[in-house]
Amino acid sequence: MSDHPIEPGIYDMPDEQYFDFPAFSNSDLKLISRSPAHYWAAKRDPNRKPDNDTPAKQAGRAFHCAILEPEEFANRY
């Protein structure tokens, strides 16, 4: 990551790059609003258990792709 500030805007990037992006996601903010300890336990605790992929998460990714990236849907699913 560059030392330069990130300009506000809309960015087109692969999922892997998006999830590595040094910013809070909507899901992160929901955890923090519950409590900072919940966020830490779910996202930062070095001893946390790996996040399991579930059918619901798979369906959510497919739905997200179909709505927001329809041109990629056939390639991924």
mmCIF file as gemmi writes it, N, C-alpha and C atoms, coordinates in Angstrom:
data_model
loop_
_atom_site.group_PDB
_atom_site.id
_atom_site.type_symbol
_atom_site.label_atom_id
_atom_site.label_alt_id
_atom_site.label_comp_id
_atom_site.label_asym_id
_atom_site.label_entity_id
_atom_site.label_seq_id
_atom_site.pdbx_PDB_ins_code
_atom_site.Cartn_x
_atom_site.Cartn_y
_atom_site.Cartn_z
_atom_site.occupancy
_atom_site.B_iso_or_equiv
_atom_site.pdbx_formal_charge
_atom_site.auth_seq_id
_atom_site.auth_asym_id
_atom_site.pdbx_PDB_model_num
ATOM 1 N N . MET Axp A 1 ? 0.842 -1.183 0 1 0 ? 1 A 1
ATOM 2 C CA . MET Axp A 1 ? 0 0 0 1 0 ? 1 A 1
ATOM 3 C C . MET Axp A 1 ? 0.874 1.228 0 1 0 ? 1 A 1
ATOM 4 N N . SER Axp A 2 ? 0.482 2.186 -0.727 1 0 ? 2 A 1
ATOM 5 C CA . SER Axp A 2 ? 1.204 3.435 -0.849 1 0 ? 2 A 1
ATOM 6 C C . SER Axp A 2 ? 1.066 4.276 0.413 1 0 ? 2 A 1
ATOM 7 N N . ASP Axp A 3 ? 2.033 5.17 0.627 1 0 ? 3 A 1
ATOM 8 C CA . ASP Axp A 3 ? 1.954 6.113 1.745 1 0 ? 3 A 1
ATOM 9 C C . ASP Axp A 3 ? 1.034 7.272 1.43 1 0 ? 3 A 1
ATOM 10 N N . HIS Axp A 4 ? 0.536 7.337 0.211 1 0 ? 4 A 1
ATOM 11 C CA . HIS Axp A 4 ? -0.342 8.426 -0.194 1 0 ? 4 A 1
ATOM 12 C C . HIS Axp A 4 ? -1.768 8.147 0.271 1 0 ? 4 A 1
ATOM 13 N N . PRO Axp A 5 ? -2.47 9.204 0.665 1 0 ? 5 A 1
ATOM 14 C CA . PRO Axp A 5 ? -3.87 8.984 1.075 1 0 ? 5 A 1
ATOM 15 C C . PRO Axp A 5 ? -4.7 8.442 -0.086 1 0 ? 5 A 1
ATOM 16 N N . ILE Axp A 6 ? -5.708 7.679 0.249 1 0 ? 6 A 1
ATOM 17 C CA . ILE Axp A 6 ? -6.605 7.119 -0.752 1 0 ? 6 A 1
ATOM 18 C C . ILE Axp A 6 ? -7.689 8.145 -1.034 1 0 ? 6 A 1
ATOM 19 N N . GLU Axp A 7 ? -7.86 8.463 -2.281 1 0 ? 7 A 1
ATOM 20 C CA . GLU Axp A 7 ? -8.873 9.434 -2.677 1 0 ? 7 A 1
ATOM 21 C C . GLU Axp A 7 ? -10.255 8.8 -2.615 1 0 ? 7 A 1
ATOM 22 N N . PRO Axp A 8 ? -11.258 9.537 -2.147 1 0 ? 8 A 1
ATOM 23 C CA . PRO Axp A 8 ? -12.621 9.011 -2.172 1 0 ? 8 A 1
ATOM 24 C C . PRO Axp A 8 ? -13.036 8.687 -3.6 1 0 ? 8 A 1
ATOM 25 N N . GLY Axp A 9 ? -13.812 7.667 -3.75 1 0 ? 9 A 1
ATOM 26 C CA . GLY Axp A 9 ? -14.282 7.329 -5.09 1 0 ? 9 A 1
ATOM 27 C C . GLY Axp A 9 ? -14.742 5.89 -5.168 1 0 ? 9 A 1
ATOM 28 N N . ILE Axp A 10 ? -15.046 5.485 -6.367 1 0 ? 10 A 1
ATOM 29 C CA . ILE Axp A 10 ? -15.47 4.12 -6.652 1 0 ? 10 A 1
ATOM 30 C C . ILE Axp A 10 ? -14.307 3.439 -7.353 1 0 ? 10 A 1
ATOM 31 N N . TYR Axp A 11 ? -13.933 2.285 -6.849 1 0 ? 11 A 1
ATOM 32 C CA . TYR Axp A 11 ? -12.794 1.564 -7.39 1 0 ? 11 A 1
ATOM 33 C C . TYR Axp A 11 ? -13.235 0.204 -7.899 1 0 ? 11 A 1
ATOM 34 N N . ASP Axp A 12 ? -12.708 -0.186 -9.047 1 0 ? 12 A 1
ATOM 35 C CA . ASP Axp A 12 ? -12.972 -1.506 -9.616 1 0 ? 12 A 1
ATOM 36 C C . ASP Axp A 12 ? -11.753 -2.362 -9.307 1 0 ? 12 A 1
ATOM 37 N N . MET Axp A 13 ? -11.929 -3.391 -8.479 1 0 ? 13 A 1
ATOM 38 C CA . MET Axp A 13 ? -10.807 -4.239 -8.102 1 0 ? 13 A 1
ATOM 39 C C . MET Axp A 13 ? -11.306 -5.653 -7.837 1 0 ? 13 A 1
ATOM 40 N N . PRO Axp A 14 ? -10.42 -6.637 -7.993 1 0 ? 14 A 1
ATOM 41 C CA . PRO Axp A 14 ? -10.801 -8.025 -7.705 1 0 ? 14 A 1
ATOM 42 C C . PRO Axp A 14 ? -11.15 -8.199 -6.221 1 0 ? 14 A 1
ATOM 43 N N . ASP Axp A 15 ? -11.972 -9.203 -5.917 1 0 ? 15 A 1
ATOM 44 C CA . ASP Axp A 15 ? -12.39 -9.45 -4.54 1 0 ? 15 A 1
ATOM 45 C C . ASP Axp A 15 ? -11.204 -9.573 -3.58 1 0 ? 15 A 1
ATOM 46 N N . GLU Axp A 16 ? -10.191 -10.32 -3.975 1 0 ? 16 A 1
ATOM 47 C CA . GLU Axp A 16 ? -9.036 -10.534 -3.097 1 0 ? 16 A 1
ATOM 48 C C . GLU Axp A 16 ? -8.398 -9.2 -2.709 1 0 ? 16 A 1
ATOM 49 N N . GLN Axp A 17 ? -8.249 -8.32 -3.675 1 0 ? 17 A 1
ATOM 50 C CA . GLN Axp A 17 ? -7.68 -6.999 -3.398 1 0 ? 17 A 1
ATOM 51 C C . GLN Axp A 17 ? -8.634 -6.178 -2.524 1 0 ? 17 A 1
ATOM 52 N N . TYR Axp A 18 ? -9.933 -6.263 -2.792 1 0 ? 18 A 1
ATOM 53 C CA . TYR Axp A 18 ? -10.919 -5.533 -2 1 0 ? 18 A 1
ATOM 54 C C . TYR Axp A 18 ? -10.865 -5.947 -0.532 1 0 ? 18 A 1
ATOM 55 N N . PHE Axp A 19 ? -10.818 -7.267 -0.285 1 0 ? 19 A 1
ATOM 56 C CA . PHE Axp A 19 ? -10.836 -7.74 1.096 1 0 ? 19 A 1
ATOM 57 C C . PHE Axp A 19 ? -9.518 -7.479 1.821 1 0 ? 19 A 1
ATOM 58 N N . ASP Axp A 20 ? -8.443 -7.227 1.079 1 0 ? 20 A 1
ATOM 59 C CA . ASP Axp A 20 ? -7.166 -6.845 1.686 1 0 ? 20 A 1
ATOM 60 C C . ASP Axp A 20 ? -7.032 -5.33 1.835 1 0 ? 20 A 1
ATOM 61 N N . PHE Axp A 21 ? -7.989 -4.587 1.322 1 0 ? 21 A 1
ATOM 62 C CA . PHE Axp A 21 ? -7.946 -3.126 1.336 1 0 ? 21 A 1
ATOM 63 C C . PHE Axp A 21 ? -7.954 -2.626 2.782 1 0 ? 21 A 1
ATOM 64 N N . PRO Axp A 22 ? -7.078 -1.686 3.123 1 0 ? 22 A 1
ATOM 65 C CA . PRO Axp A 22 ? -6.969 -1.243 4.528 1 0 ? 22 A 1
ATOM 66 C C . PRO Axp A 22 ? -8.052 -0.237 4.918 1 0 ? 22 A 1
ATOM 67 N N . ALA Axp A 23 ? -9.274 -0.687 4.899 1 0 ? 23 A 1
ATOM 68 C CA . ALA Axp A 23 ? -10.402 0.166 5.286 1 0 ? 23 A 1
ATOM 69 C C . ALA Axp A 23 ? -11.465 -0.725 5.908 1 0 ? 23 A 1
ATOM 70 N N . PHE Axp A 24 ? -12.38 -0.132 6.626 1 0 ? 24 A 1
ATOM 71 C CA . PHE Axp A 24 ? -13.454 -0.901 7.248 1 0 ? 24 A 1
ATOM 72 C C . PHE Axp A 24 ? -14.563 -1.166 6.246 1 0 ? 24 A 1
ATOM 73 N N . SER Axp A 25 ? -15.037 -2.398 6.248 1 0 ? 25 A 1
ATOM 74 C CA . SER Axp A 25 ? -16.183 -2.762 5.428 1 0 ? 25 A 1
ATOM 75 C C . SER Axp A 25 ? -17.46 -2.536 6.237 1 0 ? 25 A 1
ATOM 76 N N . ASN Axp A 26 ? -18.594 -2.651 5.583 1 0 ? 26 A 1
ATOM 77 C CA . ASN Axp A 26 ? -19.867 -2.546 6.287 1 0 ? 26 A 1
ATOM 78 C C . ASN Axp A 26 ? -19.961 -3.612 7.383 1 0 ? 26 A 1
ATOM 79 N N . SER Axp A 27 ? -19.51 -4.812 7.084 1 0 ? 27 A 1
ATOM 80 C CA . SER Axp A 27 ? -19.533 -5.88 8.081 1 0 ? 27 A 1
ATOM 81 C C . SER Axp A 27 ? -18.645 -5.551 9.279 1 0 ? 27 A 1
ATOM 82 N N . ASP Axp A 28 ? -17.485 -4.949 9.015 1 0 ? 28 A 1
ATOM 83 C CA . ASP Axp A 28 ? -16.599 -4.532 10.109 1 0 ? 28 A 1
ATOM 84 C C . ASP Axp A 28 ? -17.291 -3.505 10.997 1 0 ? 28 A 1
ATOM 85 N N . LEU Axp A 29 ? -17.95 -2.544 10.385 1 0 ? 29 A 1
ATOM 86 C CA . LEU Axp A 29 ? -18.634 -1.505 11.164 1 0 ? 29 A 1
ATOM 87 C C . LEU Axp A 29 ? -19.768 -2.085 12.011 1 0 ? 29 A 1
ATOM 88 N N . LYS Axp A 30 ? -20.463 -3.095 11.477 1 0 ? 30 A 1
ATOM 89 C CA . LYS Axp A 30 ? -21.514 -3.751 12.265 1 0 ? 30 A 1
ATOM 90 C C . LYS Axp A 30 ? -20.926 -4.427 13.499 1 0 ? 30 A 1
ATOM 91 N N . LEU Axp A 31 ? -19.779 -5.098 13.321 1 0 ? 31 A 1
ATOM 92 C CA . LEU Axp A 31 ? -19.131 -5.739 14.461 1 0 ? 31 A 1
ATOM 93 C C . LEU Axp A 31 ? -18.682 -4.708 15.491 1 0 ? 31 A 1
ATOM 94 N N . ILE Axp A 32 ? -18.076 -3.631 15.034 1 0 ? 32 A 1
ATOM 95 C CA . ILE Axp A 32 ? -17.608 -2.589 15.948 1 0 ? 32 A 1
ATOM 96 C C . ILE Axp A 32 ? -18.775 -1.955 16.693 1 0 ? 32 A 1
ATOM 97 N N . SER Axp A 33 ? -19.91 -1.778 16.006 1 0 ? 33 A 1
ATOM 98 C CA . SER Axp A 33 ? -21.063 -1.181 16.679 1 0 ? 33 A 1
ATOM 99 C C . SER Axp A 33 ? -21.614 -2.103 17.76 1 0 ? 33 A 1
ATOM 100 N N . ARG Axp A 34 ? -21.415 -3.399 17.59 1 0 ? 34 A 1
ATOM 101 C CA . ARG Axp A 34 ? -21.813 -4.346 18.642 1 0 ? 34 A 1
ATOM 102 C C . ARG Axp A 34 ? -20.884 -4.159 19.837 1 0 ? 34 A 1
ATOM 103 N N . SER Axp A 35 ? -19.564 -4.191 19.57 1 0 ? 35 A 1
ATOM 104 C CA . SER Axp A 35 ? -18.542 -3.819 20.551 1 0 ? 35 A 1
ATOM 105 C C . SER Axp A 35 ? -17.177 -3.969 19.873 1 0 ? 35 A 1
ATOM 106 N N . PRO Axp A 36 ? -16.204 -3.148 20.279 1 0 ? 36 A 1
ATOM 107 C CA . PRO Axp A 36 ? -14.86 -3.323 19.732 1 0 ? 36 A 1
ATOM 108 C C . PRO Axp A 36 ? -14.295 -4.722 20.004 1 0 ? 36 A 1
ATOM 109 N N . ALA Axp A 37 ? -14.684 -5.322 21.106 1 0 ? 37 A 1
ATOM 110 C CA . ALA Axp A 37 ? -14.208 -6.676 21.414 1 0 ? 37 A 1
ATOM 111 C C . ALA Axp A 37 ? -14.716 -7.693 20.395 1 0 ? 37 A 1
ATOM 112 N N . HIS Axp A 38 ? -15.956 -7.53 19.927 1 0 ? 38 A 1
ATOM 113 C CA . HIS Axp A 38 ? -16.488 -8.438 18.905 1 0 ? 38 A 1
ATOM 114 C C . HIS Axp A 38 ? -15.693 -8.307 17.61 1 0 ? 38 A 1
ATOM 115 N N . TYR Axp A 39 ? -15.38 -7.061 17.242 1 0 ? 39 A 1
ATOM 116 C CA . TYR Axp A 39 ? -14.574 -6.843 16.034 1 0 ? 39 A 1
ATOM 117 C C . TYR Axp A 39 ? -13.212 -7.505 16.189 1 0 ? 39 A 1
ATOM 118 N N . TRP Axp A 40 ? -12.552 -7.245 17.311 1 0 ? 40 A 1
ATOM 119 C CA . TRP Axp A 40 ? -11.217 -7.801 17.531 1 0 ? 40 A 1
ATOM 120 C C . TRP Axp A 40 ? -11.254 -9.329 17.47 1 0 ? 40 A 1
ATOM 121 N N . ALA Axp A 41 ? -12.224 -9.926 18.144 1 0 ? 41 A 1
ATOM 122 C CA . ALA Axp A 41 ? -12.313 -11.384 18.177 1 0 ? 41 A 1
ATOM 123 C C . ALA Axp A 41 ? -12.548 -11.976 16.791 1 0 ? 41 A 1
ATOM 124 N N . ALA Axp A 42 ? -13.345 -11.3 15.979 1 0 ? 42 A 1
ATOM 125 C CA . ALA Axp A 42 ? -13.697 -11.831 14.656 1 0 ? 42 A 1
ATOM 126 C C . ALA Axp A 42 ? -12.646 -11.536 13.592 1 0 ? 42 A 1
ATOM 127 N N . LYS Axp A 43 ? -11.939 -10.394 13.721 1 0 ? 43 A 1
ATOM 128 C CA . LYS Axp A 43 ? -11.075 -9.962 12.626 1 0 ? 43 A 1
ATOM 129 C C . LYS Axp A 43 ? -9.591 -9.842 12.961 1 0 ? 43 A 1
ATOM 130 N N . ARG Axp A 44 ? -9.243 -9.593 14.21 1 0 ? 44 A 1
ATOM 131 C CA . ARG Axp A 44 ? -7.851 -9.283 14.533 1 0 ? 44 A 1
ATOM 132 C C . ARG Axp A 44 ? -7.166 -10.265 15.472 1 0 ? 44 A 1
ATOM 133 N N . ASP Axp A 45 ? -7.914 -11.001 16.246 1 0 ? 45 A 1
ATOM 134 C CA . ASP Axp A 45 ? -7.336 -11.934 17.207 1 0 ? 45 A 1
ATOM 135 C C . ASP Axp A 45 ? -6.473 -12.958 16.47 1 0 ? 45 A 1
ATOM 136 N N . PRO Axp A 46 ? -5.162 -12.996 16.75 1 0 ? 46 A 1
ATOM 137 C CA . PRO Axp A 46 ? -4.3 -13.948 16.029 1 0 ? 46 A 1
ATOM 138 C C . PRO Axp A 46 ? -4.636 -15.408 16.331 1 0 ? 46 A 1
ATOM 139 N N . ASN Axp A 47 ? -5.388 -15.671 17.407 1 0 ? 47 A 1
ATOM 140 C CA . ASN Axp A 47 ? -5.754 -17.041 17.765 1 0 ? 47 A 1
ATOM 141 C C . ASN Axp A 47 ? -7.174 -17.411 17.353 1 0 ? 47 A 1
ATOM 142 N N . ARG Axp A 48 ? -7.814 -16.561 16.528 1 0 ? 48 A 1
ATOM 143 C CA . ARG Axp A 48 ? -9.193 -16.855 16.125 1 0 ? 48 A 1
ATOM 144 C C . ARG Axp A 48 ? -9.232 -18.079 15.21 1 0 ? 48 A 1
ATOM 145 N N . LYS Axp A 49 ? -10.354 -18.762 15.247 1 0 ? 49 A 1
ATOM 146 C CA . LYS Axp A 49 ? -10.545 -19.931 14.391 1 0 ? 49 A 1
ATOM 147 C C . LYS Axp A 49 ? -10.78 -19.461 12.953 1 0 ? 49 A 1
ATOM 148 N N . PRO Axp A 50 ? -10.372 -20.26 11.982 1 0 ? 50 A 1
ATOM 149 C CA . PRO Axp A 50 ? -10.622 -19.873 10.585 1 0 ? 50 A 1
ATOM 150 C C . PRO Axp A 50 ? -12.12 -19.728 10.319 1 0 ? 50 A 1
ATOM 151 N N . ASP Axp A 51 ? -12.461 -18.794 9.466 1 0 ? 51 A 1
ATOM 152 C CA . ASP Axp A 51 ? -13.853 -18.562 9.095 1 0 ? 51 A 1
ATOM 153 C C . ASP Axp A 51 ? -14.278 -19.641 8.103 1 0 ? 51 A 1
ATOM 154 N N . ASN Axp A 52 ? -15.288 -20.427 8.459 1 0 ? 52 A 1
ATOM 155 C CA . ASN Axp A 52 ? -15.759 -21.504 7.586 1 0 ? 52 A 1
ATOM 156 C C . ASN Axp A 52 ? -16.625 -20.946 6.468 1 0 ? 52 A 1
ATOM 157 N N . ASP Axp A 53 ? -16.436 -21.52 5.285 1 0 ? 53 A 1
ATOM 158 C CA . ASP Axp A 53 ? -17.294 -21.172 4.157 1 0 ? 53 A 1
ATOM 159 C C . ASP Axp A 53 ? -18.572 -22.008 4.285 1 0 ? 53 A 1
ATOM 160 N N . THR Axp A 54 ? -19.707 -21.36 4.195 1 0 ? 54 A 1
ATOM 161 C CA . THR Axp A 54 ? -20.987 -22.059 4.353 1 0 ? 54 A 1
ATOM 162 C C . THR Axp A 54 ? -21.818 -21.905 3.084 1 0 ? 54 A 1
ATOM 163 N N . PRO Axp A 55 ? -22.846 -22.716 2.904 1 0 ? 55 A 1
ATOM 164 C CA . PRO Axp A 55 ? -23.731 -22.54 1.746 1 0 ? 55 A 1
ATOM 165 C C . PRO Axp A 55 ? -24.347 -21.134 1.706 1 0 ? 55 A 1
ATOM 166 N N . ALA Axp A 56 ? -24.657 -20.575 2.869 1 0 ? 56 A 1
ATOM 167 C CA . ALA Axp A 56 ? -25.232 -19.22 2.896 1 0 ? 56 A 1
ATOM 168 C C . ALA Axp A 56 ? -24.222 -18.184 2.399 1 0 ? 56 A 1
ATOM 169 N N . LYS Axp A 57 ? -22.971 -18.327 2.793 1 0 ? 57 A 1
ATOM 170 C CA . LYS Axp A 57 ? -21.935 -17.391 2.323 1 0 ? 57 A 1
ATOM 171 C C . LYS Axp A 57 ? -21.701 -17.56 0.819 1 0 ? 57 A 1
ATOM 172 N N . GLN Axp A 58 ? -21.71 -18.788 0.341 1 0 ? 58 A 1
ATOM 173 C CA . GLN Axp A 58 ? -21.548 -19.041 -1.087 1 0 ? 58 A 1
ATOM 174 C C . GLN Axp A 58 ? -22.697 -18.407 -1.872 1 0 ? 58 A 1
ATOM 175 N N . ALA Axp A 59 ? -23.918 -18.572 -1.379 1 0 ? 59 A 1
ATOM 176 C CA . ALA Axp A 59 ? -25.079 -17.975 -2.049 1 0 ? 59 A 1
ATOM 177 C C . ALA Axp A 59 ? -24.988 -16.452 -2.018 1 0 ? 59 A 1
ATOM 178 N N . GLY Axp A 60 ? -24.529 -15.89 -0.906 1 0 ? 60 A 1
ATOM 179 C CA . GLY Axp A 60 ? -24.373 -14.442 -0.801 1 0 ? 60 A 1
ATOM 180 C C . GLY Axp A 60 ? -23.366 -13.91 -1.8 1 0 ? 60 A 1
ATOM 181 N N . ARG Axp A 61 ? -22.248 -14.616 -1.971 1 0 ? 61 A 1
ATOM 182 C CA . ARG Axp A 61 ? -21.252 -14.188 -2.969 1 0 ? 61 A 1
ATOM 183 C C . ARG Axp A 61 ? -21.823 -14.265 -4.377 1 0 ? 61 A 1
ATOM 184 N N . ALA Axp A 62 ? -22.569 -15.322 -4.665 1 0 ? 62 A 1
ATOM 185 C CA . ALA Axp A 62 ? -23.174 -15.464 -5.992 1 0 ? 62 A 1
ATOM 186 C C . ALA Axp A 62 ? -24.197 -14.352 -6.239 1 0 ? 62 A 1
ATOM 187 N N . PHE Axp A 63 ? -25.018 -14.059 -5.242 1 0 ? 63 A 1
ATOM 188 C CA . PHE Axp A 63 ? -26.021 -12.995 -5.365 1 0 ? 63 A 1
ATOM 189 C C . PHE Axp A 63 ? -25.33 -11.642 -5.568 1 0 ? 63 A 1
ATOM 190 N N . HIS Axp A 64 ? -24.313 -11.375 -4.78 1 0 ? 64 A 1
ATOM 191 C CA . HIS Axp A 64 ? -23.549 -10.137 -4.902 1 0 ? 64 A 1
ATOM 192 C C . HIS Axp A 64 ? -22.986 -9.993 -6.317 1 0 ? 64 A 1
ATOM 193 N N . CYS Axp A 65 ? -22.402 -11.072 -6.824 1 0 ? 65 A 1
ATOM 194 C CA . CYS Axp A 65 ? -21.827 -11.053 -8.17 1 0 ? 65 A 1
ATOM 195 C C . CYS Axp A 65 ? -22.912 -10.835 -9.222 1 0 ? 65 A 1
ATOM 196 N N . ALA Axp A 66 ? -24.034 -11.526 -9.092 1 0 ? 66 A 1
ATOM 197 C CA . ALA Axp A 66 ? -25.113 -11.405 -10.078 1 0 ? 66 A 1
ATOM 198 C C . ALA Axp A 66 ? -25.652 -9.981 -10.151 1 0 ? 66 A 1
ATOM 199 N N . ILE Axp A 67 ? -25.75 -9.321 -9.004 1 0 ? 67 A 1
ATOM 200 C CA . ILE Axp A 67 ? -26.306 -7.974 -8.965 1 0 ? 67 A 1
ATOM 201 C C . ILE Axp A 67 ? -25.272 -6.904 -9.33 1 0 ? 67 A 1
ATOM 202 N N . LEU Axp A 68 ? -24.066 -7.017 -8.751 1 0 ? 68 A 1
ATOM 203 C CA . LEU Axp A 68 ? -23.08 -5.944 -8.899 1 0 ? 68 A 1
ATOM 204 C C . LEU Axp A 68 ? -22.031 -6.195 -9.978 1 0 ? 68 A 1
ATOM 205 N N . GLU Axp A 69 ? -21.883 -7.46 -10.387 1 0 ? 69 A 1
ATOM 206 C CA . GLU Axp A 69 ? -20.895 -7.791 -11.416 1 0 ? 69 A 1
ATOM 207 C C . GLU Axp A 69 ? -21.486 -8.799 -12.407 1 0 ? 69 A 1
ATOM 208 N N . PRO Axp A 70 ? -22.606 -8.476 -13.038 1 0 ? 70 A 1
ATOM 209 C CA . PRO Axp A 70 ? -23.273 -9.469 -13.893 1 0 ? 70 A 1
ATOM 210 C C . PRO Axp A 70 ? -22.395 -9.988 -15.026 1 0 ? 70 A 1
ATOM 211 N N . GLU Axp A 71 ? -21.465 -9.179 -15.496 1 0 ? 71 A 1
ATOM 212 C CA . GLU Axp A 71 ? -20.585 -9.62 -16.585 1 0 ? 71 A 1
ATOM 213 C C . GLU Axp A 71 ? -19.618 -10.716 -16.132 1 0 ? 71 A 1
ATOM 214 N N . GLU Axp A 72 ? -19.404 -10.869 -14.833 1 0 ? 72 A 1
ATOM 215 C CA . GLU Axp A 72 ? -18.511 -11.892 -14.292 1 0 ? 72 A 1
ATOM 216 C C . GLU Axp A 72 ? -19.245 -13.147 -13.824 1 0 ? 72 A 1
ATOM 217 N N . PHE Axp A 73 ? -20.57 -13.066 -13.706 1 0 ? 73 A 1
ATOM 218 C CA . PHE Axp A 73 ? -21.328 -14.161 -13.095 1 0 ? 73 A 1
ATOM 219 C C . PHE Axp A 73 ? -21.084 -15.498 -13.811 1 0 ? 73 A 1
ATOM 220 N N . ALA Axp A 74 ? -21.198 -15.521 -15.119 1 0 ? 74 A 1
ATOM 221 C CA . ALA Axp A 74 ? -21.029 -16.791 -15.855 1 0 ? 74 A 1
ATOM 222 C C . ALA Axp A 74 ? -19.62 -17.343 -15.703 1 0 ? 74 A 1
ATOM 223 N N . ASN Axp A 75 ? -18.632 -16.486 -15.567 1 0 ? 75 A 1
ATOM 224 C CA . ASN Axp A 75 ? -17.245 -16.956 -15.388 1 0 ? 75 A 1
ATOM 225 C C . ASN Axp A 75 ? -17.026 -17.585 -14.018 1 0 ? 75 A 1
ATOM 226 N N . ARG Axp A 76 ? -17.678 -17.042 -13.001 1 0 ? 76 A 1
ATOM 227 C CA . ARG Axp A 76 ? -17.452 -17.522 -11.622 1 0 ? 76 A 1
ATOM 228 C C . ARG Axp A 76 ? -18.413 -18.637 -11.212 1 0 ? 76 A 1
ATOM 229 N N . TYR Axp A 77 ? -19.65 -18.584 -11.763 1 0 ? 77 A 1
ATOM 230 C CA . TYR Axp A 77 ? -20.668 -19.523 -11.287 1 0 ? 77 A 1
ATOM 231 C C . TYR Axp A 77 ? -21.287 -20.271 -12.445 1 0 ? 77 A 1
